[in-house]
Amino acid sequence: MRIQLWERTLLSVAIAIELEAAAPRADAISAPGYTVTEIGLPDFAQGDVVVASGALFVGVGPGFSGAAQSVVRIDGDGTTVIADGFNALSGFAYDVVHDRLLVTDNGDEALGSETGDTLYGIAAPHGSFGTPLRARDIELLPAGSVPGIADIVLDPDAPNGNRVFATDASEAFPPAGRVLAIDIAEASQTVVQVDLGYAAGLAADAGKLFIGDVDGGTFQGSVSSVALPGATGARTPIATELAGQYDLELEASGMLLATAFGDLLRIDPATGATTTLASGFGFASGLFEDGGTIWVLDGGFPGAPKVLRLDPVPEPAAGLAGAVALVALAVTRRRGERR
């Protein structure tokens, strides 16, 4: 997801200064316990990254530029542009019920824009795209409906796939961030959380909605939770004083993953204990996890834009057990052949 207007003004300056002063270079990713694979992109990294049915979907294009950003699919057939005409791509989510990729754009005010500040649906994203879909033709809400729309997550209490939560990162300064519940079928929205700063990443499980935020004064990140269904109650703080906050994901174990400037963090939602899982990204933004493998979109500041795939290295004991099992299988087969 992208944090919007502030990225081009005061906060963009703060990020640049802090990253140049403190962050390791993007070509030196440190991720103990993981192997790291670089996936190059055809243009500047934008928005988010999602993996579905073996295909990787990611945003690319020049930063905050009217109708100049695209959503591309990377799979065994190469790189395919499936939709274009965006200005400032933000959060992505795959809706398996309707086989559609949901994406947001918060740059309606960009010079030359055709649409923006709303939610879009890319139908059958694994299909053939001789001509990319145009953003203005796939709006799920009218353009301008959510001025600072940032991340999105499907509501786990809506099995029909027609309800999502979205952060509205605010166009104002100081910020007035909020969380919205959006009914796609009704093309309507309801405010469920207020009093946030630059509202950022979202993740959800069966009982909680997790909300990332960036303070409008200090630019420190935080993560909190609110009970589902509804997400209208009081927020419970989980982690504070993070070096920024951009995207959130939940692992199968229930642990949270979070991107924060040059780092990938793991956060225990029960205790708030935070550890650095990987570091050295130029600007870690979009994030996706599946089966223990993690994909991180690196915005390329500094360095080339790319997606980094982190695969867990098997524990030595597990590797030994696997080798023993293979030997046993080979012996069994050989004995069978001799009969």
N, C-alpha and C positions, 0 to 999 in steps of 0.2 A: 504494500500500500504506500501511497505517496502522501506526505504532509504538504499542504498546498501553499497559499500565498506567502506565508512566513518564510518558506524555503527560498524565496527570491529576494527577501529583504534582510531584516535583522538576523534571523536565525541562520540564514545561509552564510552570513559572515561568521557567526559564532561557530558553526560546524567547520567551516574551512580553517579557521584559526586552530581549533582544538585538534582536528585531524592532522594537520600539518605538524603540529607541535608534539603530538603524543602517539598517533597510530602507526603501527608497523606498516611496511609497504604491502600492497595487495598481492604481490607475487611471492610472499613468504608466509603462507597460511600455516599456522601451528594448530594441529588438532590431534592431540594425543589419543590413541585408541581408534583412530579413523584413518582410512586411506582417502586421499583427496584427488578428485578428477576434475579437470577444468573443461567446461563446455563453452566454447567461444560463441559470441553473438554477432549478428550482422550489422549492428548499430549500437548506439548508446543504450544501456539498460534502463528500463522504465517500469514502474509499477510493481508487479508481483510475479511469482512463479508458482505454477501448479503442475502436478504430474497426474495423469489419468489414463488408464488403459495403455500404458507403455509410451505415451507421448508426453512431451514437455511443452507447456504453454508459457510464454513469457512476453512481456512488453518491451518494445524497442523504439528508438527514435530520438530526435533532438529534444532537449529539455524545454518544456513549456512553450510549445510552438504550434500555432494554429493548424489543426488537421494534418499534422506531420508525424504522429506516432501510430504504431501498428501493434497488433497482437500476432505473434508468429507461433507456429507449431514446429517442434523439432522431433523427428522420429526417424525410423529406418529409411524413409524416402527423402530425407534431407530437411531443409527449412522451407516452410510454406507460410506465406502471409494469409491469414484467414479473415482478418478484419483490419480496416484502417480508417483514417479520418479522426483520430483522437488527438487531444492536446496535452493532457497531463494524466496519464494512466495511474491508477492507484491500486485498490484491492481486487483480487481474483478469487473465485470459488467455483468448484465444479458441482453442478446440480445433476446427480445421477438419475433422478426420477424423470426429468425431462430431457436428459442428454444435452445439456447446454452449459456453456462456460459463461459465468456471470462476471462482469468486469465493471469497474467504476472509473469515471473521469471527472476531475474537479477543475478543469481549465476553460470553462465557458467564456471567460473574459479575455482569453488569449487572442491576439490579433490574427484574424483569418479563420477563427473557429467556426464550425458548422453546427456544433452541438456542445454539450458539456454539462458538468455539475449534476450528473445523474447516473443511473444504473442501466446497464446494457446486457442483452442476452445473445450469445453466439450459439445458434442451434447446430446440433450435430457437428461439433468441432473436430471430430476425427474423419469427417468426410472429405469429399473432393471440393476444392476451391479454385476453379479456373479463374474466377474474378473474386477478389476479397469482398466481404460484406462491408458496407459503409456504415460508420458509427451512427450517423443521423437516422439511418433506416432501422436500427435495432434497439432503439430506446425502450426501456420498460417503464420509465416514468418520464414526464415531460422534461426537456432541457431546462436547467436552472432550478430544478426541484430541491436539490440538496447542495447548497453553495460550496460547502467544504467537504464533500463526501470523501472518505478515506478508505478504511478497510471494511470488509463485509465478511459475515459468516452465516451459514445456514442455521436456522433455528431448529435444534434437535427435537423440539416439541411440535414441529410441523412436518410430519412425514410426507406430505404432498409436495414438498420442495418449494412452496410458494411464499414462504416467509423467511426473511433474512433480517439480521441486525446489521446496522451500519454506524460507523463513527462519522460524525460531522466535525471536522477539525477546525472549523470556524474561519471566517474571512476577516474577523475583527482583530484589532490589537488594543488593549489586551484581549486574549482569546476568550471565547465563551463556548467551549466544546461541549458536545452532547452525544448521546447514543440514540439512534432511531430504530424502531421496529417497522419494517417495510413489508406490506402485503402486496406481492407482485400481481396476483390475480385481480385485486381491487385497485391497483395503482394508487395506494394510499400509504401514508406514513404516520407514525405516532411517536412522540418523544417519550423515552423511557428513563433516560438519565441526563442530568444537567450538571453544571458547576465543574466542568472539566476544563483543562487547558487546551492544548493541541491534541485532541483525542486521536489515538493512534490504533495499535493492533487489537484484533479481536480473536478469541477462540472460545469454544463452548463444548461442554459435555452434557450428560443427561440432567445434571442438577445445577450447573453454574454457567454464567457467562463471564469470561475473563476479559478485562478491559485494560489496555495500555494507554498511557497518557504522558504528555510532556508539559512540564510547568512553563507557563508563559513568561515568567521572570527569570528563573534560573536555568531553564532548558534541561533540568534533570528529569529522567524518566521514572515512571512508577507503574505498578501493576496492581489491580484490585479485582474483586469478584463481586457478583450479585446473584442472588438465587433465581433459578428458573423454576416454573414457567413465569413469563412476564417480564422479568428483569427490571421491575419497577421499585424494588426495595432499596434499603440502604446498602452502600458498597462497603465491602470489607477489605482493608488494605492488606496486600500480600508482600510486596517488595517496593522499596523506595530508594531514592538517591542513586538511580541507575544512570549510566552515561548515555542518556537518551533512550528512546523507545521507538521502534518502527513497526515490527510485525510480531505476531504471536502464533504459536502452534502448540497443540497438545500431543504428547507421545502416548502410545498405548498404555504405558505404565501410569499415566496420570500426571507425569511431570510436564511442566511448561517449558517451551523453548521460546527465546526472545532474541531479536536482533537489536543491537544497541551500538550505533556508530561502527567501530571496527571489530566488534566482538559478537559472538554467538553465545548466549547464556542459557543455562538450565536452571529453572527456578522450581523449588518445591512449594506447591500451592498451599500445603498444610502449615509449613513453618516459615516460608519466605527465604529459606537458605538459597543463596545464589552462587553458582560456580561458573567459571568461564570454560565453555566446551571447546571453543575455537577462537582464534584471534588472528589479526593480520589482514583483515578485509579492508579494502579501500573505503567503502561505505556499505556495510551490510544492510540490505533493505528487505526485499521480499523473501519469504521463508515457506518451506513446505517439508512435511515429514511423512514417510510411509514405510512401515515395516522395519524401522530402525535406521533407514537411509534418510539423510537430510539434504535438501537442496537449498542453497542460499544464493540469492541474487546480489551480486556485487556491483554497485553503481560505478565503480571504476574511478574513484577519487582518492588517491591517485591510482594510475594503472589502467589497463584495458578492461572494458566491461565484460562480464562473464557470469556464468552460473557455476558455482562450485558444488560438486556432489560429494558428500561425506558418507562413506560406507564403513560401518563398524568392523574393526579387525577382530576375528574370533579369538576368544580366550585360549591360551595355550592348552589348557586341559581339554577344552572342547575340540581343538584341533587334533590332539592325541587320540581322543575317543573316536573321532571320525576316521582317523587313519586305521585304528584297530578294527573298526567296523568294516572298512573296505577290505582289509586283509582277510578277515573272517569270511566275508562274502566271496572273495576270490577262492579261498580254500574250499568252501562249500561247493562252489560251481565246479572246481577241478575234480572233487570227489565224485560229483554227479556224472561228469563226463567219462570217468573211468569205469562206471558200472556197465 
